[in-house]
């Protein structure tokens, strides 16, 4: 049924199973805010998307807000994806074959007034780690390879490097390597699956000792609100979402210039929401799948209601959009 205020969030299976919407999860805040503004918000997961011929459909759960919380329905409805005014594609990596297949289904949406955040084509074409190389002046020196000798050559040239898998998140599988390390071969073999799997190696940035900063990009704008993610448990990287390791991260002058250098490219690629991880003025990763915006922490650190600021920005993009219909299929 045609409805200009219908919104769909495609979320993680674990979120659906336990409906773990809480104040640490960006989806919680966005869904709650849209519901409070009178929007009809549904949720689904990748494996509940499907095609009937060339018609994109989904099994979905309705959501509701009450008592300052959000809930999902017990019953499942079948809907045409063309009927939504906006669809948020937000499952976490890995970007595996199941993820890619879900983007193929989204690409069958033929209503030009249905906005997909972010573009399924871009989610297929631009890996979150590799996307930084669209902006070579802003990216740290890096290589992508599965070859041990190439990676070791890069290590000995730079002295210290970070190696990371291309399709994982939350710092999973990320290693620090020093040319004096006694386990270089073993670490590279582990990271590359004995030379079968491509990884990214980046020049080590010493600013990581103060944490990397998450810049929030929405609709062409990088906000002045940001968090610095500092390392935990004697690690070199942030890997625990705990209050003590998320501190205020006001943008410095070099970071304020990043927006003008990347905004139009991201928008042209259909990227409306992204999280940029920055160290020493260099972008080490552009999160375009399900960027965490640390809304709960920003609200506390800056004394704002950041979910409303984000929702206002998104509504500026989607208010003029109109939904299509799927007559004869449901």
C-alpha positions, 0 to 999 in steps of 0.5 A: 500500500502506498505510504510516503511515511513508510520506513524499513530498517534491514538489521542484523539477525542477532538484533532481530532474534533478541531484539536488542535495541538499546541505547548503545545501538544507532538503530535504536535511536533512529527507529525511536525518533522516526516512530515519535515523528509519526513514521511507520517503521518496519524491520527485517533481515537479509534472509527475509528479503526475496524476489517474486520474478522481478518484484522485490519483497520482504517479510517484515515486523512492525515496530512501535514506541512506548515507555521510552522504548521500542518493540516489534510485532509478533506477526510477520507481514509481506510487503513490496520494497517499492512501497517504502519511502526510505530503506536503511541497509544496516546489517554489520559486516562481514560483507559475505555472499549473503550480504551481496545477494541481499544487495542484488535484491535491493537493486530490483527496486524500481521506484525512483522515489524509494531512497536506499541508504546506502546505495546497494551498488556502492555497497557491492562496489566499494569495500569499506577498507578500500574506499579510502583510496578514492581519496589518496591525499587523505589515506595513509600509505597502504597496500592490498595483497595476499602475498607474504613477500609483498606485505613484508616488503611494505613492513620493512619499508615502513617499520611499523604497519597495521594489517586488517581483513577487508570484510570484518568489523569492530577491529576483528582480525586487526594486527600490529606488526613491527619489523623487529617482531619475531612472529612476522611470518606466522601473523601474515600467514594467519591474516592471509589464510596462508596467502589465499586471502587479500588483506590491507596493510597500512602504515602505522600512525602514531596518533593511534596512542590517543585513539582514532576519531569517528567522524559522522557524515550524513547527507554531505555534512560532517558534524562537529560532534565526534567521539575518540575511541581509545584502546582498551586492555593494553591493546593498540586499538579500540575493541570494547564499546564501553563508556570509559573508552569513548571520549569527546573528540572535537574536530581539529582544523584538518578534520574540518577540511575533510568534508569539502574533499569527500562530500560530493564523491560520497553523495555521487556514489549514493552514500548518505550515511558514513562513519569516517575513522581518522588518525593524524588527519588521515582516514583509515576506514570509511564505514558505509555498511552500518556505521555506529554514530555513538548517539548515546555517548554524544548526547552525554558528552555534548549535552545534545539530542543527537538522534533528533539532529540526525533525523532532521538531516535524513528528513531533509533528504527523504521528505520529497520522496514518494513511494510506488506500489506493487499491485497484484503481487501481495 
